Amino acid sequence: MARHKVTSMIERQMKDPAFRAAFEREAAALEVSEFIAAKMAEREVSVRKLASLSGVSATVIQGIKSGSRKNIGYNTLRPIVAALGCRIVFTKATKQRRTKVLA
């Protein structure tokens, strides 16, 4: 008797290129959000203080930190990251790990 491999719903959905691309965009936005929140906590920097240091509005920073702002442009992200004492590094994507957003 042949056994069929059981696949989860997410495994089936990930085979759809459009779904996979949207999923990866969401994952990248979440990574950025988590990174910003972690660095802010580590450096004990408030949203308002980071806004002052970076020149980016507190509303935008809060949206990034909370994960509600998903489409973050480089010209917005760069000064925020710099104000946190970090920099953005781009690397070539691999099959195992498609995005390395920040280092």
C-alpha positions in Angstrom: 0.0 0.0 0.0 1.5 3.3 -1.1 1.7 6.0 1.6 1.0 9.6 0.6 3.0 12.3 2.1 0.8 14.5 4.2 1.4 18.2 3.5 0.2 21.1 5.6 -1.9 23.9 4.3 1.1 26.3 4.5 3.3 23.9 2.6 0.6 23.7 -0.2 0.2 27.5 -0.2 4.0 28.1 -0.4 4.0 26.3 -3.7 2.1 29.3 -5.1 4.7 31.9 -6.3 2.4 34.9 -5.5 1.6 33.5 -2.0 5.3 32.8 -1.3 6.3 36.3 -2.4 3.7 37.9 -0.2 4.7 35.7 2.7 8.4 36.6 2.3 7.5 40.3 2.2 5.6 40.0 5.5 8.4 38.0 7.1 10.9 40.7 6.1 8.7 43.4 7.5 8.4 41.5 10.7 12.2 41.0 10.9 12.6 44.8 10.6 10.0 45.5 13.2 11.6 43.1 15.7 15.0 44.5 15.0 14.0 48.1 15.6 12.1 47.2 18.7 15.0 45.1 20.1 17.6 47.8 19.4 15.3 50.5 20.9 14.9 48.4 24.1 18.6 47.6 24.2 19.6 51.2 24.0 16.6 52.4 26.1 15.5 54.8 23.3 11.9 55.9 23.1 9.9 56.4 19.9 10.1 60.2 20.4 13.8 60.2 21.1 14.5 58.0 18.0 12.3 60.3 15.9 14.4 63.2 17.1 17.7 61.4 16.4 16.7 60.1 13.0 14.6 62.9 11.6 11.8 60.4 10.9 8.4 61.1 12.4 7.4 59.3 15.6 4.2 58.1 13.9 6.3 56.3 11.2 8.7 54.8 13.8 5.8 53.6 16.0 4.2 52.0 12.9 7.5 50.2 12.0 8.1 49.1 15.6 4.5 47.8 16.1 4.6 46.0 12.7 1.6 47.9 11.3 3.8 49.7 8.8 4.9 47.1 6.3 6.2 49.0 3.2 9.3 50.7 4.6 11.5 52.5 2.1 15.3 52.6 2.4 15.4 56.3 2.8 13.1 56.0 5.8 14.9 52.9 7.3 18.5 54.1 6.9 18.4 57.1 9.3 16.5 55.1 11.9 19.0 52.3 11.8 21.9 54.7 11.9 20.4 56.5 14.9 20.4 53.2 16.7 24.1 52.8 16.0 23.7 50.1 13.3 23.9 49.9 9.5 22.0 48.1 6.7 23.9 45.3 5.0 22.7 43.7 1.7 23.7 40.2 0.9 22.9 37.8 -1.9 19.9 35.7 -1.1 20.3 31.9 -0.7 17.7 29.2 -0.9 17.8 28.5 2.8 17.5 32.1 3.8 16.2 34.6 1.3 16.5 37.8 3.3 19.1 39.2 5.5 17.6 42.6 6.2 19.9 44.1 8.9 23.1 43.2 10.6 
